[in-house]
Amino acid sequence: MEKWDLFDENRRPLNKTHNRQDQMITGEYHIAVEVWTVNSKHEILLTLRHPEKKHYPNFWENTGGSVLAGERSRMGAKRELFEETGITTDEDELFLLGTRREETAFFDTYIVRKDILIADLTMQEGETAAAQWVSIDRLDEMIKTGAVAAPVAERLAPLRKKFEEFLFTRC
C-alpha cells in the first residue's frame, strides 16, 4: 500500500500519512514530482502513458509520480525516473525548475540532462509504454494538438523560460 506524507497549504508537515487509495481531505497536500529529461542535443524525453492507465491513457508525458512517505522530493524524483525509464541519476543532478500547489498536491518540477538511447530505456509495466526524444518545436506541436497530457502541459507553461534556459545553456 502506497503511503504519502501530508502537508498543510504552506507545505508544513502535518506529521501524518495518507493511503493513496483513500480520498484526500481538503486542505491537506502530498508532494508529487515530475522530471523533464533532456539530452546534449537539446532534445526532450517523452514517455507514452500505458493504454490501461485510468487517466490520460496513450498520452505523452514526462516522468512523474508521488513522493512516498519518508522520502524527500529529490529522492522521489530519482526513484520515479528510475522506475519509469531505468535512468539512474544522482539527486544533485536534478535541477528544480519550480513548485506549483494544486488541489491535493505540491508539484516539484525538476530537469536533468542525460544522454541515453531509447533502446537502453526500461519501460515500467503498467506505467510507460514507449518513449521518444523530441525537439522543443515538436514538443510545442504535440502540446498544441493535445498529444501531451493536459496537466503536464499546464505545469510546464509557467516554467517555460527556466526550462528553455536549462535546455539550451546548461551543460
C-alpha positions, 0 to 999 in steps of 0.5 A, spaced: 500 500 500 502 506 497 503 511 503 504 519 502 506 524 507 501 530 508 502 537 508 498 543 510 497 549 504 504 552 506 507 545 505 508 544 513 508 537 515 502 535 518 506 529 521 501 524 518 500 519 512 495 518 507 493 511 503 493 513 496 487 509 495 483 513 500 480 520 498 484 526 500 481 531 505 481 538 503 486 542 505 491 537 506 497 536 500 502 530 498 508 532 494 508 529 487 514 530 482 515 530 475 522 530 471 523 533 464 529 529 461 533 532 456 539 530 452 546 534 449 542 535 443 537 539 446 532 534 445 526 532 450 524 525 453 517 523 452 514 517 455 507 514 452 502 513 458 500 505 458 493 504 454 490 501 461 492 507 465 485 510 468 487 517 466 490 520 460 491 513 457 496 513 450 498 520 452 505 523 452 508 525 458 514 526 462 516 522 468 512 523 474 509 520 480 508 521 488 513 522 493 512 516 498 512 517 505 519 518 508 522 520 502 524 527 500 522 530 493 529 529 490 529 522 492 522 521 489 524 524 483 530 519 482 526 513 484 520 515 479 525 516 473 528 510 475 522 506 475 519 509 469 525 509 464 531 505 468 535 512 468 539 512 474 541 519 476 544 522 482 539 527 486 544 533 485 543 532 478 536 534 478 535 541 477 528 544 480 525 548 475 519 550 480 513 548 485 506 549 483 500 547 489 494 544 486 488 541 489 491 535 493 498 536 491 505 540 491 508 539 484 516 539 484 518 540 477 525 538 476 530 537 469 536 533 468 540 532 462 542 525 460 544 522 454 541 515 453 538 511 447 531 509 447 533 502 446 537 502 453 530 505 456 526 500 461 519 501 460 515 500 467 509 495 466 503 498 467 506 505 467 510 507 460 509 504 454 514 507 449 518 513 449 521 518 444 526 524 444 523 530 441 525 537 439 522 543 443 518 545 436 515 538 436 514 538 443 510 545 442 506 541 436 504 535 440 502 540 446 498 544 441 494 538 438 493 535 445 498 529 444 501 531 451 497 530 457 493 536 459 496 537 466 503 536 464 502 541 459 499 546 464 505 545 469 510 546 464 507 553 461 509 557 467 516 554 467 517 555 460 523 560 460 527 556 466 526 550 462 528 553 455 534 556 459 536 549 462 535 546 455 539 550 451 545 553 456 546 548 461 551 543 460 
